[in-house]
Every structure is written in structure tokens, then in C-alpha cells.
Amino acid sequence: MGADLGLTLFIFVLSIFLGVELIAKVPSQLHTPLMSGSNAISGITIVGALLVLHQTAGGGALATVLGTLAVITAAINVVGGYLVTDRMLGMFKKKGGK
């Protein structure tokens, strides 16, 4: 069980570094389309987190708390992403309604 936890933590840390490197290299012109795609992926993450939460419902309090936390953070990511995308798209609208 300790090896599984170590491997999981290694993959988690590696994915953080990979994500930071990928996001840092994205030009600002591509940010909005990529954010929309990211929101779709985060929606899939919510579904996955809900499935895991359902499967581990009898697994104890820690599994329930972690699953609930995963659902909440994925939902925050989706809502925040849509708000940022809407704000960025609003910057391209003409003023005065014309």
C-alpha cells in the first residue's frame, strides 16, 4: 500500500510541474480557446469525482471527505473558467452596442 501511495504522489507532483510548464508557454491569444477546452475537461473531472465518491461511499470518512473535496474543487475550476472566458470575450465586444 505504501508503494501505491508513493507512486500516486509522484504522478501528482509530476502533473503539477507539467501543468505549470504548459500553461506558462501558452500565448495570450490562445488562452481563451484553451480555457474553453479546459472547462470541458474539468466537467469530465466532476463526473469522475462523483463516480469515485459514489464507489467509495462505504470506504470510510477520509474517502468521503477527499471525494467531496475533489467535486468541490473541480466545480470551482469550471465556474471560474467560464467567468474568466466570459470576461475575456467581453473585452472584444464593441462599446455602445454597435
N, C-alpha and C positions, 0 to 999 in steps of 0.2 A: 504494500500500500504506500510506503514511503517513496518508492521509485516512481509510482504513478503521480504523486503529488509534485515531486521534483521535476518530472517531465512536463507536467501541466504548467508549473510556474515558469519553466524555461521558455515554453512556447508563448506564454502570456507576455513575458518581458521582451522576447524577440519580436512579437507582433507590435508592441508599443514602439520600439525603435524603428521598425519598418514603416509604421504609420506616420511617424514624425518625419522621416526622410521623404516619404512620398508626398505628403502634404506641403512640405517646405519647398518642393520643386515645382509645384503647380503654378502656372502663370495666372494672374488675376483675371484674365479674360475667360479662362476655362473654369473658374471657381464655381459660378452659378450652375452650369450644366452638370458638373461633377457633384455638386451638393444635392441636386435633384436625384441623381442616381444613388447617392449615398443614403438619402432618405428612404428610397425603395428598399435598399439592403437593410436598413435599420428596422423597417416594417417587418421584414422576414425575421430579423433578430427577435422582435417582440413575440412573434408566433412561436419561434423556437424556445424562447424563455418560458412562455406559457405552457408549452408541451412538457418541458423539463420540470417545471413547477408542479404540474399535474402528476407526472410519473413519480416524483419524489415526495408526494404529499404525506405518505406514511413513513418517510425516511428520517424523521426527526425535526427538531426545531431549527437546527442550523441549516439544513437543506431548504426548509421553507423560507427562512429569512434570506438566504442567498438568492433563491429563485425570485422572491418578491423584489429584492433589490435589483436584480437583473431586469425584470419587467419595468420597474420604475425608471431606471437609468436609460433604457432603450426608448421608452416613451418620451422622456425629456429630450433625448437626442433627436427624435423625429420632429417633435413640436418646435424645438429651437432651430432645426434645419429649415423647416418650412417658413418660420418667421424671418430668418436671415435671407432666404431666397426671395421671399416677397419684398423685403426691404430693398434688396439689390435690384430686382426687376423694376421697382418703383422709381429708382434713380434714372431709368431710361425713358420714362414717360414724359411727354411734353407738358410743360406747365400751361395752365389756362384752359385745358381740355381740348385743345385743337390738335 
